[in-house]
Amino acid sequence: MSDLFINFISTFSDLDWLILFLPFLILIFCGLGLPVPEDIVLIFLGFLVYSGYGNIFFAVFLGYFGIIIGDSIIFIAGKRYGIKILKFRLFSRVITKGRLKKAKQFIVNHGKKTIFMARFLPGLRTPIFFTCGTLKMKFMIFFIIDSLAAILSAPVFTLLGYFFGDKIDVVISHLKRIDRIVLLSLALIIILVYLLKRFFNKKKEVSNGLENGDK
């Protein structure tokens, strides 16, 4: 991976600090469904600063806004055009009917929490944000929750690339393992919340039934 990063830098080194805008643009397209791991792009952004390009604070700023802009575009597309936009092949490849169905079910089950959780669900992130738009969710609510998630992820991964630039391959290797653990933990939490919700709803129904019977 470090060889890939270095080759990329050597190709665009003439841009000087403007090279930081390349991962920024990639992050925007990630929000639109580009199948590139967002965390790897952020690590690369930090690695560029480690390699002598630009400022780390500016890099974190670009990482955060790259995420937010991409997410906002797909949300607004869903809100403004709805599923009609899926007639375009570019969108229909990313937002498939199967993913759209899963995304809608996620939102129905977990409400606004889904926006935060979607940050850690790469395959469903774009369909979830698009579906939030089609369901006419208020943009400000979406923006605030998505921003909270981006504030957590953007600085962490960018700083990893900056502080551990000399061990970038090791960082990415460990990150892939952690990603699996995070996704598994998230899945278990979702299942647990769902079961608890069903349990308390059933208990409430029984309680209401007894009260009505007493009357």
Backbone bond lengths (Angstrom), bond angles and torsions (degrees), N, CA, C in turn:
res aa  C-N    CA-C-N  psi(-1)  N-CA   C-N-CA  omega(-1)  CA-C   N-CA-C  phi
1 M - - - 1.468 - - 1.529 111.55 -
2 S 1.337 116.22 -38.28 1.467 119.85 179.41 1.534 110.83 -62.75
3 D 1.357 116.65 -35.92 1.477 120.70 177.56 1.525 110.74 -63.35
4 L 1.332 115.83 -39.27 1.462 120.87 178.58 1.528 110.34 -64.13
5 F 1.326 116.05 -43.75 1.466 121.36 178.59 1.524 110.74 -61.09
6 I 1.330 115.86 -45.86 1.470 121.28 -177.29 1.529 110.90 -65.62
7 N 1.331 116.63 -40.68 1.470 120.72 177.55 1.527 111.44 -63.02
8 F 1.338 115.18 -38.86 1.464 120.50 177.79 1.528 110.19 -63.06
9 I 1.333 115.47 -44.87 1.467 120.19 -179.34 1.526 111.20 -63.37
10 S 1.335 116.20 -42.90 1.471 119.90 -178.40 1.530 111.35 -64.60
11 T 1.341 116.05 -31.27 1.474 120.37 179.54 1.522 111.73 -70.84
12 F 1.342 115.79 -37.63 1.476 119.43 -174.36 1.532 112.84 -113.85
13 S 1.326 117.35 19.46 1.467 121.28 -176.51 1.533 113.07 -61.51
14 D 1.329 117.04 -26.19 1.476 120.67 -179.92 1.529 112.74 -64.20
15 L 1.329 116.39 -18.83 1.458 120.43 -178.79 1.532 112.29 -74.52
16 D 1.346 115.67 -15.07 1.473 121.55 -176.42 1.537 109.24 58.03
17 W 1.353 118.96 -134.91 1.470 120.83 -175.28 1.529 112.85 -66.94
18 L 1.327 116.79 -17.63 1.473 120.18 178.24 1.524 111.81 -66.36
19 I 1.323 116.57 -13.58 1.462 120.94 177.46 1.529 111.30 -60.09
20 L 1.342 116.69 -24.11 1.463 121.37 179.78 1.534 111.69 -63.32
21 F 1.337 116.45 -23.12 1.464 119.36 -178.94 1.529 112.44 -76.09
22 L 1.331 117.97 -14.20 1.469 120.11 178.05 1.531 110.93 -69.19
23 P 1.358 119.11 -52.16 1.472 117.67 174.75 1.527 112.53 -64.11
24 F 1.329 117.24 -29.07 1.468 121.07 175.70 1.536 110.11 -59.39
25 L 1.336 116.58 -45.82 1.466 121.38 178.74 1.525 111.25 -66.95
26 I 1.332 116.39 -38.02 1.470 120.46 178.26 1.521 110.19 -62.54
27 L 1.345 116.98 -40.34 1.472 121.23 178.74 1.531 111.03 -61.67
28 I 1.332 116.62 -37.97 1.467 119.84 177.63 1.527 109.80 -62.31
29 F 1.339 116.21 -44.77 1.463 120.24 179.65 1.529 111.99 -69.63
30 C 1.329 117.20 -26.66 1.472 120.56 174.34 1.529 109.49 -62.08
31 G 1.341 115.85 -40.34 1.456 120.57 176.92 1.517 112.60 -63.03
32 L 1.337 115.57 -26.80 1.462 120.90 179.61 1.519 112.46 -89.98
33 G 1.344 115.94 2.30 1.459 119.67 174.94 1.511 115.96 110.53
34 L 1.335 118.76 5.21 1.464 120.42 177.05 1.530 108.91 -59.53
35 P 1.347 118.32 124.27 1.467 121.02 -174.62 1.532 113.62 -76.80
36 V 1.319 115.74 60.35 1.467 122.38 176.97 1.526 107.13 -124.19
37 P 1.343 119.02 130.02 1.474 120.50 -179.16 1.528 111.65 -59.73
38 E 1.310 115.51 122.09 1.465 121.78 -178.04 1.525 111.83 -60.42
39 D 1.340 116.99 -39.72 1.462 120.05 -178.44 1.525 112.12 -64.48
40 I 1.341 116.84 -35.09 1.466 120.51 178.31 1.531 110.40 -66.87
41 V 1.331 116.43 -38.92 1.477 120.89 178.59 1.526 109.90 -64.12
42 L 1.332 117.32 -41.29 1.467 121.48 178.84 1.530 111.35 -66.29
43 I 1.329 116.42 -40.02 1.469 120.56 176.90 1.529 109.88 -62.65
44 F 1.334 115.75 -41.32 1.463 120.02 177.92 1.527 110.94 -62.97
45 L 1.317 116.81 -36.40 1.462 122.27 177.43 1.531 110.10 -60.18
46 G 1.334 116.04 -44.37 1.463 120.65 176.65 1.516 112.00 -67.29
47 F 1.330 115.98 -36.21 1.465 121.54 179.42 1.532 111.21 -64.41
48 L 1.328 116.70 -34.19 1.465 120.62 177.45 1.527 110.98 -62.41
49 V 1.337 116.20 -41.26 1.468 120.26 178.24 1.522 109.89 -68.12
50 Y 1.333 116.48 -40.53 1.469 121.57 175.25 1.530 110.29 -57.30
51 S 1.338 116.59 -35.56 1.465 121.99 -178.39 1.528 113.06 -81.41
52 G 1.343 116.49 0.80 1.467 119.81 174.27 1.512 116.05 104.87
53 Y 1.340 116.60 12.44 1.463 119.49 -178.69 1.534 110.84 -108.04
54 G 1.317 116.48 116.55 1.453 120.62 174.02 1.516 115.33 74.49
55 N 1.328 114.44 -163.19 1.452 123.90 -173.67 1.530 109.31 -120.63
56 I 1.327 117.27 140.47 1.464 120.90 -175.53 1.524 112.10 -64.66
57 F 1.325 118.21 -35.78 1.469 120.44 179.50 1.531 110.62 -66.91
58 F 1.325 115.46 -39.71 1.461 120.00 177.43 1.530 109.98 -66.49
59 A 1.328 116.66 -37.40 1.467 121.53 179.75 1.527 110.81 -64.12
60 V 1.332 116.89 -43.88 1.470 121.60 178.00 1.529 109.68 -62.02
61 F 1.331 115.67 -42.58 1.463 122.31 177.89 1.539 109.97 -58.88
62 L 1.321 117.10 -47.31 1.469 121.41 179.93 1.530 111.08 -64.41
63 G 1.324 116.08 -41.33 1.465 120.35 179.28 1.518 111.83 -60.08
64 Y 1.329 115.37 -46.42 1.466 121.06 179.82 1.529 110.81 -61.54
65 F 1.327 117.35 -49.10 1.461 120.17 -176.51 1.526 112.61 -73.05
66 G 1.318 117.49 -28.25 1.466 119.91 174.44 1.518 110.78 -62.36
67 I 1.338 115.82 -42.16 1.469 121.62 178.12 1.529 110.40 -64.30
68 I 1.337 115.87 -50.80 1.462 121.27 -175.27 1.524 112.26 -63.69
69 I 1.333 117.04 -41.11 1.472 120.53 -179.18 1.533 110.49 -63.91
70 G 1.336 116.63 -47.02 1.469 120.56 179.45 1.523 112.01 -60.47
71 D 1.342 116.22 -45.43 1.466 120.91 179.97 1.530 111.20 -64.16
72 S 1.331 115.84 -41.11 1.474 120.42 -177.90 1.524 111.81 -66.82
73 I 1.333 116.58 -37.86 1.467 120.26 179.78 1.527 110.78 -61.76
74 I 1.340 117.00 -45.90 1.466 119.68 -177.44 1.531 110.64 -70.24
75 F 1.339 116.79 -33.27 1.467 120.89 176.77 1.531 110.15 -65.17
76 I 1.321 116.85 -48.14 1.470 122.05 -178.68 1.532 110.63 -64.93
77 A 1.332 116.40 -36.29 1.474 120.47 177.32 1.525 109.87 -61.75
78 G 1.342 115.90 -42.64 1.466 120.03 178.03 1.519 112.05 -65.98
79 K 1.332 116.33 -40.37 1.467 120.66 -178.26 1.529 112.07 -70.44
80 R 1.308 115.65 -38.42 1.472 119.84 -175.27 1.528 113.29 -83.91
81 Y 1.333 117.00 -41.29 1.459 120.02 -172.76 1.534 113.79 -109.88
82 G 1.343 116.98 -18.55 1.461 119.67 -179.31 1.514 112.43 63.90
83 I 1.326 115.90 -155.47 1.468 120.19 -176.25 1.531 112.87 -71.20
84 K 1.345 117.05 -7.97 1.476 119.81 177.70 1.522 111.40 -59.97
85 I 1.348 115.16 -28.72 1.468 119.67 -177.60 1.530 111.72 -68.19
86 L 1.348 115.74 -17.66 1.470 120.08 -179.10 1.525 112.20 -73.56
87 K 1.333 116.71 -5.37 1.469 120.16 174.56 1.529 110.56 -67.86
88 F 1.347 115.01 -23.88 1.462 119.55 177.39 1.526 109.06 -80.46
89 R 1.313 116.42 128.54 1.461 122.20 -174.53 1.524 112.52 -57.92
90 L 1.333 116.07 -35.91 1.467 121.24 -178.24 1.521 110.95 -57.81
91 F 1.340 117.26 -42.56 1.460 121.66 -178.89 1.528 111.64 -81.00
92 S 1.334 116.79 -37.69 1.468 120.25 -176.40 1.528 112.21 -66.13
93 R 1.333 117.35 -23.49 1.469 120.35 177.22 1.524 111.65 -73.37
94 V 1.329 115.70 -32.66 1.465 121.40 -178.43 1.520 111.02 -88.01
95 I 1.343 115.51 -46.22 1.465 120.67 -177.92 1.526 108.07 -102.64
96 T 1.315 116.14 80.63 1.464 120.98 -179.22 1.531 110.10 -76.72
97 K 1.320 116.45 164.22 1.468 120.92 179.57 1.528 111.14 -60.74
98 G 1.337 115.66 -38.09 1.469 120.53 179.71 1.524 111.43 -64.39
99 R 1.326 116.69 -46.32 1.463 121.21 179.48 1.522 111.40 -66.93
100 L 1.325 115.40 -36.69 1.460 120.47 179.26 1.528 110.61 -64.42
101 K 1.318 115.82 -39.53 1.472 121.22 178.69 1.532 110.61 -65.30
102 K 1.342 115.79 -44.32 1.466 120.58 178.59 1.525 110.82 -63.77
103 A 1.330 115.95 -42.12 1.465 121.32 -179.46 1.526 110.63 -61.45
104 K 1.337 116.46 -44.28 1.466 120.58 -179.14 1.519 110.87 -64.62
105 Q 1.332 116.32 -39.39 1.467 120.93 178.96 1.517 110.90 -65.32
106 F 1.339 116.44 -40.01 1.462 122.45 176.99 1.525 109.99 -58.05
107 I 1.327 116.03 -47.35 1.467 121.14 -176.82 1.526 110.87 -67.06
108 V 1.341 116.02 -40.19 1.466 120.33 178.68 1.530 110.29 -62.58
109 N 1.333 116.41 -42.31 1.471 120.98 -177.51 1.519 113.61 -74.79
110 H 1.332 117.13 -36.55 1.469 119.76 -169.76 1.525 114.94 -119.68
111 G 1.322 117.33 -2.77 1.458 120.44 175.28 1.516 113.69 61.24
112 K 1.324 115.21 -140.77 1.470 120.75 -175.09 1.529 112.84 -67.14
113 K 1.337 117.67 -20.62 1.482 120.97 177.94 1.520 110.76 -60.35
114 T 1.340 116.02 -25.57 1.468 121.45 -178.57 1.522 111.54 -58.23
115 I 1.334 117.01 -35.91 1.471 121.23 -178.52 1.519 109.84 -60.30
116 F 1.326 116.84 -43.81 1.465 121.18 179.77 1.531 110.45 -68.48
117 M 1.334 116.48 -45.28 1.462 121.08 -177.94 1.523 112.25 -65.00
118 A 1.341 116.04 -30.66 1.470 120.81 -177.37 1.523 112.49 -60.35
119 R 1.335 116.95 -26.18 1.470 121.31 178.59 1.530 110.90 -57.02
120 F 1.352 116.62 -27.76 1.464 121.76 -176.89 1.529 111.80 -106.30
121 L 1.329 116.37 14.74 1.460 121.27 179.21 1.530 109.24 -125.16
122 P 1.339 117.93 75.11 1.471 122.54 -173.05 1.528 115.02 -49.75
123 G 1.321 117.79 -45.73 1.465 120.04 -177.24 1.516 114.18 -67.84
124 L 1.342 116.03 -25.83 1.466 120.47 -176.33 1.522 113.55 -106.86
125 R 1.328 116.98 -7.66 1.470 120.51 -173.30 1.531 112.03 -57.13
126 T 1.328 116.41 -53.26 1.472 120.17 -178.41 1.533 111.74 -63.13
127 P 1.356 119.55 -48.37 1.473 119.16 177.29 1.530 112.98 -60.23
128 I 1.343 117.59 -35.88 1.473 120.37 179.65 1.519 110.91 -66.17
129 F 1.337 116.81 -46.58 1.465 119.84 -179.56 1.530 110.85 -66.15
130 F 1.320 116.40 -37.80 1.468 121.13 176.95 1.528 110.09 -63.02
131 T 1.340 116.55 -44.72 1.465 121.94 -179.83 1.527 111.43 -65.13
132 C 1.338 117.13 -37.73 1.475 120.59 175.45 1.527 110.02 -56.21
133 G 1.325 115.47 -38.34 1.457 120.35 177.92 1.516 112.15 -68.84
134 T 1.338 116.87 -44.22 1.475 120.19 -179.12 1.527 111.23 -64.48
135 L 1.335 116.83 -27.44 1.469 121.05 179.14 1.532 111.82 -83.79
136 K 1.350 116.00 6.63 1.471 122.79 176.00 1.530 113.41 61.84
137 M 1.327 116.09 34.86 1.462 119.96 174.57 1.534 109.00 -65.19
138 K 1.317 117.41 146.23 1.461 120.34 178.95 1.528 110.01 -65.37
139 F 1.334 114.99 132.57 1.467 119.28 -176.47 1.535 111.85 -60.12
140 M 1.342 117.49 -38.77 1.458 120.38 -176.95 1.527 111.67 -63.60
141 I 1.337 116.74 -36.98 1.472 120.84 177.51 1.522 109.00 -65.49
142 F 1.340 115.65 -47.54 1.470 120.26 178.29 1.527 110.45 -58.72
143 F 1.326 116.57 -46.62 1.465 122.23 -176.36 1.535 111.32 -61.18
144 I 1.333 117.20 -44.68 1.470 121.15 -177.51 1.527 110.96 -64.74
145 I 1.342 116.88 -47.60 1.474 120.26 -177.90 1.526 110.44 -67.45
146 D 1.332 116.80 -43.23 1.462 120.43 179.23 1.532 110.79 -64.55
147 S 1.326 116.68 -36.51 1.466 121.13 178.47 1.521 111.48 -64.11
148 L 1.332 116.47 -40.17 1.468 120.50 178.87 1.534 110.69 -60.72
149 A 1.336 115.82 -41.81 1.466 120.01 178.68 1.526 110.79 -68.35
150 A 1.337 116.59 -40.73 1.471 121.06 -179.47 1.529 111.60 -67.74
151 I 1.340 116.99 -34.54 1.467 121.28 178.27 1.523 110.72 -63.69
152 L 1.326 115.96 -29.47 1.468 119.90 177.36 1.527 111.44 -77.39
153 S 1.334 116.50 -46.46 1.470 119.69 -172.57 1.526 114.26 -79.74
154 A 1.335 118.18 -43.18 1.469 120.94 -174.49 1.529 113.54 -59.64
155 P 1.336 119.66 -52.11 1.477 118.82 -179.37 1.520 112.94 -65.77
156 V 1.336 117.08 -39.65 1.475 120.62 -176.19 1.523 111.15 -60.28
157 F 1.331 117.29 -52.86 1.465 120.49 -175.91 1.533 112.05 -72.10
158 T 1.330 116.96 -35.46 1.465 119.79 178.27 1.528 110.52 -65.53
159 L 1.321 116.64 -42.62 1.467 121.10 178.99 1.528 112.13 -68.15
160 L 1.333 115.96 -31.48 1.471 119.42 175.39 1.523 110.52 -60.53
161 G 1.324 116.00 -45.59 1.470 120.82 178.79 1.510 112.46 -65.40
162 Y 1.334 115.99 -31.43 1.470 120.59 -178.40 1.528 112.05 -77.76
163 F 1.318 117.21 -48.95 1.467 120.95 -175.19 1.529 113.52 -79.13
164 F 1.327 116.34 -25.21 1.467 119.78 -178.17 1.525 111.41 -118.37
165 G 1.330 115.43 35.52 1.466 120.68 -179.81 1.513 113.86 -58.70
166 D 1.338 116.52 -32.50 1.473 119.85 -179.71 1.525 112.62 -78.19
167 K 1.338 116.71 -10.52 1.474 121.13 179.68 1.527 109.52 -125.72
168 I 1.324 116.43 35.85 1.459 121.59 -171.84 1.529 113.01 -60.34
169 D 1.333 118.06 -38.68 1.466 121.18 179.99 1.521 111.26 -65.00
170 V 1.334 116.46 -39.00 1.472 121.59 179.11 1.523 109.84 -66.33
171 V 1.328 116.46 -42.72 1.469 121.94 179.82 1.527 110.58 -59.52
172 I 1.329 116.98 -48.04 1.468 121.68 -177.91 1.524 110.77 -66.69
173 S 1.326 116.17 -37.59 1.463 120.81 178.22 1.530 111.00 -61.66
174 H 1.335 116.34 -46.83 1.466 121.08 178.72 1.522 110.96 -67.16
175 L 1.323 115.53 -35.87 1.461 120.81 -177.71 1.526 111.03 -62.63
176 K 1.320 117.15 -39.12 1.460 121.20 179.47 1.520 111.15 -62.17
177 R 1.340 116.44 -38.20 1.466 120.41 177.81 1.518 110.45 -68.31
178 I 1.331 115.78 -43.21 1.464 120.87 -179.30 1.516 110.46 -63.18
179 D 1.343 116.60 -39.61 1.473 121.23 179.11 1.523 110.50 -55.72
180 R 1.328 116.64 -43.15 1.463 120.00 -179.72 1.519 110.62 -63.99
181 I 1.336 115.87 -41.41 1.467 120.78 -179.95 1.529 110.43 -64.98
182 V 1.341 115.63 -43.50 1.471 120.66 179.65 1.518 110.69 -61.63
183 L 1.334 117.07 -46.53 1.461 121.19 -178.83 1.524 111.38 -64.02
184 L 1.344 116.43 -40.17 1.459 120.85 178.48 1.525 110.48 -64.97
185 S 1.341 116.07 -44.58 1.468 121.27 179.27 1.524 110.55 -62.25
186 L 1.328 115.79 -42.40 1.459 121.19 179.56 1.523 110.65 -62.92
187 A 1.332 116.08 -42.29 1.466 120.56 179.08 1.526 110.81 -62.67
188 L 1.336 116.47 -42.05 1.465 121.11 179.40 1.527 111.36 -65.24
189 I 1.336 116.17 -40.15 1.474 120.52 178.60 1.527 110.10 -63.43
190 I 1.340 116.33 -43.91 1.463 120.98 -179.89 1.530 110.57 -61.73
191 I 1.331 116.43 -44.20 1.466 120.92 179.03 1.527 110.59 -62.96
192 L 1.345 116.47 -42.94 1.462 121.43 -179.81 1.530 111.51 -63.01
193 V 1.344 115.69 -45.23 1.476 120.48 178.67 1.529 110.19 -61.70
194 Y 1.324 115.87 -41.77 1.471 120.87 -179.90 1.529 111.18 -62.54
195 L 1.353 116.70 -45.65 1.469 121.27 -180.00 1.524 111.58 -65.07
196 L 1.345 116.33 -41.54 1.466 120.19 178.53 1.529 110.93 -64.41
197 K 1.321 115.09 -39.87 1.466 120.40 179.36 1.529 110.35 -62.63
198 R 1.320 115.98 -44.20 1.464 120.35 178.63 1.524 111.43 -64.46
199 F 1.340 115.27 -40.25 1.467 120.68 -179.19 1.531 110.45 -62.04
200 F 1.340 116.99 -49.24 1.464 120.85 -177.19 1.534 111.66 -70.09
201 N 1.343 116.63 -33.87 1.467 119.39 176.50 1.524 111.15 -65.38
202 K 1.346 115.28 -40.68 1.464 120.55 178.92 1.526 110.65 -66.38
203 K 1.339 114.67 -40.58 1.467 120.23 179.09 1.531 110.19 -63.57
204 K 1.339 115.05 -39.47 1.468 120.42 179.58 1.522 110.60 -65.92
205 E 1.344 116.23 -40.60 1.466 120.63 178.94 1.522 111.18 -63.17
206 V 1.341 115.68 -42.48 1.474 120.46 178.18 1.514 110.41 -63.15
207 S 1.333 115.96 -43.18 1.468 121.89 -179.79 1.528 110.79 -63.31
208 N 1.324 116.58 -43.46 1.466 120.94 178.51 1.509 111.66 -65.78
209 G 1.354 115.45 -35.91 1.466 120.21 178.28 1.509 111.95 -65.52
210 L 1.328 116.77 -40.26 1.467 121.73 178.73 1.529 110.95 -65.75
211 E 1.367 114.31 -40.69 1.476 119.20 179.68 1.511 110.85 -63.78
212 N 1.332 116.23 -43.00 1.465 120.67 179.24 1.520 111.04 -66.12
213 G 1.343 116.45 -33.76 1.468 121.58 179.11 1.517 110.77 -67.86
214 D 1.339 115.94 -37.55 1.465 120.32 179.60 1.517 111.33 -66.07
215 K 1.351 114.20 -33.50 1.463 118.01 179.26 1.523 110.76 -71.28
